Amino acid sequence: MTNENRRVASATELVDPPQHETPAREPGSGRAALLGAVIGLALLLTGTGAVASMVGAAKGRLTAPAAAAAAQAVAVADDAEAPYCTPAFKQVLQRVLNACGLVGGDQRRGCQPADVKTFASITDDDFNALFTPLKNRGAVLMFDDGQDVLDAPAKKLLDERWLDRKGARYFFVVARASRDGTTDKNRALSHKRANSVLFHLKESFQDPDLDSQVGMLWLGSEFAQLSDAYCEWQTSRPGIKRCTPEAINRSAFASWVDCRL
Amino acid sequence: MRAKHAAMIATIAAVLGLVFAGYSTYDYAQQLDRQVHAVHCSFIPGAPVSSDADNPCKAALFSTYSAIFRATYWGGVPISLFGLGAFAFFVGFAAYLRIGDRRLPKSAYPTFVLLALGPLAVSILMFTISVTHLHALCKLCVGVYSASTVIFLASLVGWRAHAADVGAAGGSRPVGWWTPPLAFAALGASSLLPAIVYVSLLPDYRPMLDKCGKLATTSDPHHGLLKIRTTHPLRAVTLFEDPLCPTCKAFHERLVDEGVFEQLDVTMAMFPLDSECNWMLDRALHPGACVLAKAVICGGNDKARMILEWAYEQQDMLREAGKQGAGPLAAKVTERWGHEIGQCVTGKQVEIQLNQELHFAANNHIPVSTPQMFLGDERICDEDTDLGLRYTMAQLAPEVLRD
């Protein structure tokens, strides 16, 4: 066979042989099968390699420190923390909780004036100022002279305040007496007023958590007396004709406190 | 059309199917790191991932139909892996048909037709599931369905054209008895290989399943939590749900679809991500969720599930109503559930009960997110509430998995 006669098949002819050629030659079919297998196998191995790479990369990210850090950045449910929860305010309230039986399983409930003076370490005005942000949150429950019985408006207002809990965990009751009468008598009277609030809440709501929620202080007439400016706060007797300093101190201030303590 | 043209079309379709299956597999494998990832959702290969949080491709990916062996492997084995291998095979086989053309044995095209029935049947099945169960068509999936259909149609056309071409040429072809078994074996091996490699490289997720916290207290002294009735309550769980949270809806549907929900002894706490009642947020993520949470609570143990599932079904409509304020939303509740529930929603008592449920969450210091599921007191990680749910249940509570 001469070089002129030797004919090299073009790629097109290999793929698509001319009509006049006999199509029944097995080697042609075998070559096609081989090419098809190579193409398919190459794609399969490439795809499988990519899968291995994807899974490997995911495994790497799974153990990367960045993943753990991101996972920890989620907010956690907790009690409310209002802007008025200043360090000074929380310090006083924390001392109330610790000293007055709410924390630590102490059987004693409530704090008397001597306790408050000791643990608060704060002047009368500064103590009262701490509660100023609670002007709209709480209410002043007023009592008759020398009495410790909650009247109907006081009970209604107390119930409303108790039910308006929102995110607060602690409910504080700060009971007082006016300067009329002796110190001992007023100390006892303010104690009874605080208890009246507590007993009413217990009777009305029978809340199993109540004992761990209500913090009480009774200040008698010897510590942190209120000025008549507090008559402008929400009281159980808004229509009272003469809201004197004596009248506003025959009271118990009750409020939820939106602080984490 | 000549056979070689049909083979060429089949080759191109198989390549496209390979690309779509590849993207689908990539999106699935991304989730193996238990983090949140966007997914591809376009007919255009190479298009960027979709920023839409609720696109149909994501719905399909996180559905119970996207993978098999989900109780054995975390996330299961995605079916796109089998597609990946199968399409690689079909590219090779179609190329063989194109190159071999008239020299092909008689059995080549019939074998191709027979094999092309496989992806076509799977595509028809998955298409039906998408339409009837997911109510959405994911573009990547549609790409795969289309590729499978085109391959099958091209195989039919090619078979007929090939017979005509060979007849016109006047030759006779050998039967090629080896073609069907060899091709079947090759297709089987191709389909399985990526899945085998995938499974062999999966991380061990078992140590991670119980590392997401515990409930400090499961007791509820106020009895404010809801007890949801199920048919076979085998295992106690506590769920924190938000009626307007899309993830809660998907999670609830997943529990039901998996047959898990009916096996659970469900205690439910409403945890609406709405600052109107939830002090733990500074803005409402789901405005109106408080109203609907109250509606669920108003349903009591008997109706709570029905009202919650109604809220999930009508979530889009209710979300829009919620943006208009509590009034329109409460009206929707009244319209559907009557005046008794409607009046209850605006009452004081339900407000107190919802508040107690929120305090239950606060006392347990759970993450501020929904949904959350506690198996006993063990928190199920968020990452295990979707793709890994069945695996997690198989590991931690196998009794709740339906046979």
Boltz contact constraints between the chains, C-beta under 6 A:
constraints:
  - contact:
      token1: [A, 15]
      token2: [B, 99]
      max_distance: 6.0
  - contact:
      token1: [A, 16]
      token2: [B, 101]
      max_distance: 6.0
  - contact:
      token1: [A, 22]
      token2: [B, 171]
      max_distance: 6.0
  - contact:
      token1: [A, 23]
      token2: [B, 102]
      max_distance: 6.0
  - contact:
      token1: [A, 23]
      token2: [B, 103]
      max_distance: 6.0
  - contact:
      token1: [A, 23]
      token2: [B, 169]
      max_distance: 6.0
  - contact:
      token1: [A, 23]
      token2: [B, 171]
      max_distance: 6.0
  - contact:
      token1: [A, 24]
      token2: [B, 171]
      max_distance: 6.0
  - contact:
      token1: [A, 28]
      token2: [B, 103]
      max_distance: 6.0
  - contact:
      token1: [A, 29]
      token2: [B, 100]
      max_distance: 6.0
  - contact:
      token1: [A, 29]
      token2: [B, 103]
      max_distance: 6.0
  - contact:
      token1: [A, 29]
      token2: [B, 104]
      max_distance: 6.0
  - contact:
      token1: [A, 32]
      token2: [B, 96]
      max_distance: 6.0
  - contact:
      token1: [A, 32]
      token2: [B, 99]
      max_distance: 6.0
  - contact:
      token1: [A, 32]
      token2: [B, 100]
      max_distance: 6.0
  - contact:
      token1: [A, 33]
      token2: [B, 96]
      max_distance: 6.0
  - contact:
      token1: [A, 35]
      token2: [B, 99]
      max_distance: 6.0
  - contact:
      token1: [A, 36]
      token2: [B, 92]
      max_distance: 6.0
  - contact:
      token1: [A, 36]
      token2: [B, 95]
      max_distance: 6.0
  - contact:
      token1: [A, 36]
      token2: [B, 96]
      max_distance: 6.0
  - contact:
      token1: [A, 37]
      token2: [B, 92]
      max_distance: 6.0
  - contact:
      token1: [A, 39]
      token2: [B, 92]
      max_distance: 6.0
  - contact:
      token1: [A, 39]
      token2: [B, 95]
      max_distance: 6.0
  - contact:
      token1: [A, 40]
      token2: [B, 88]
      max_distance: 6.0
  - contact:
      token1: [A, 40]
      token2: [B, 89]
      max_distance: 6.0
  - contact:
      token1: [A, 40]
      token2: [B, 91]
      max_distance: 6.0
  - contact:
      token1: [A, 40]
      token2: [B, 92]
      max_distance: 6.0
  - contact:
      token1: [A, 43]
      token2: [B, 88]
      max_distance: 6.0
  - contact:
      token1: [A, 43]
      token2: [B, 91]
      max_distance: 6.0
  - contact:
      token1: [A, 44]
      token2: [B, 88]
      max_distance: 6.0
  - contact:
      token1: [A, 44]
      token2: [B, 190]
      max_distance: 6.0
  - contact:
      token1: [A, 47]
      token2: [B, 84]
      max_distance: 6.0
  - contact:
      token1: [A, 47]
      token2: [B, 88]
      max_distance: 6.0
  - contact:
      token1: [A, 47]
      token2: [B, 194]
      max_distance: 6.0
  - contact:
      token1: [A, 48]
      token2: [B, 193]
      max_distance: 6.0
  - contact:
      token1: [A, 48]
      token2: [B, 194]
      max_distance: 6.0
  - contact:
      token1: [A, 48]
      token2: [B, 197]
      max_distance: 6.0
  - contact:
      token1: [A, 51]
      token2: [B, 194]
      max_distance: 6.0
  - contact:
      token1: [A, 51]
      token2: [B, 197]
      max_distance: 6.0
  - contact:
      token1: [A, 51]
      token2: [B, 198]
      max_distance: 6.0
  - contact:
      token1: [A, 52]
      token2: [B, 197]
      max_distance: 6.0
  - contact:
      token1: [A, 52]
      token2: [B, 201]
      max_distance: 6.0
  - contact:
      token1: [A, 54]
      token2: [B, 26]
      max_distance: 6.0
  - contact:
      token1: [A, 54]
      token2: [B, 29]
      max_distance: 6.0
  - contact:
      token1: [A, 55]
      token2: [B, 29]
      max_distance: 6.0
  - contact:
      token1: [A, 55]
      token2: [B, 198]
      max_distance: 6.0
  - contact:
      token1: [A, 55]
      token2: [B, 201]
      max_distance: 6.0
  - contact:
      token1: [A, 58]
      token2: [B, 29]
      max_distance: 6.0
  - contact:
      token1: [A, 58]
      token2: [B, 32]
      max_distance: 6.0
  - contact:
      token1: [A, 58]
      token2: [B, 33]
      max_distance: 6.0
  - contact:
      token1: [A, 59]
      token2: [B, 203]
      max_distance: 6.0
  - contact:
      token1: [A, 61]
      token2: [B, 33]
      max_distance: 6.0
  - contact:
      token1: [A, 62]
      token2: [B, 33]
      max_distance: 6.0
  - contact:
      token1: [A, 62]
      token2: [B, 203]
      max_distance: 6.0
  - contact:
      token1: [A, 74]
      token2: [B, 367]
      max_distance: 6.0
  - contact:
      token1: [A, 75]
      token2: [B, 368]
      max_distance: 6.0
  - contact:
      token1: [A, 76]
      token2: [B, 365]
      max_distance: 6.0
  - contact:
      token1: [A, 76]
      token2: [B, 367]
      max_distance: 6.0
  - contact:
      token1: [A, 77]
      token2: [B, 280]
      max_distance: 6.0
  - contact:
      token1: [A, 77]
      token2: [B, 361]
      max_distance: 6.0
  - contact:
      token1: [A, 77]
      token2: [B, 362]
      max_distance: 6.0
  - contact:
      token1: [A, 77]
      token2: [B, 365]
      max_distance: 6.0
  - contact:
      token1: [A, 77]
      token2: [B, 366]
      max_distance: 6.0
  - contact:
      token1: [A, 77]
      token2: [B, 368]
      max_distance: 6.0
  - contact:
      token1: [A, 78]
      token2: [B, 362]
      max_distance: 6.0
  - contact:
      token1: [A, 79]
      token2: [B, 362]
      max_distance: 6.0
  - contact:
      token1: [A, 80]
      token2: [B, 279]
      max_distance: 6.0
  - contact:
      token1: [A, 165]
      token2: [B, 355]
      max_distance: 6.0
  - contact:
      token1: [A, 166]
      token2: [B, 279]
      max_distance: 6.0
  - contact:
      token1: [A, 167]
      token2: [B, 279]
      max_distance: 6.0
  - contact:
      token1: [A, 208]
      token2: [B, 221]
      max_distance: 6.0
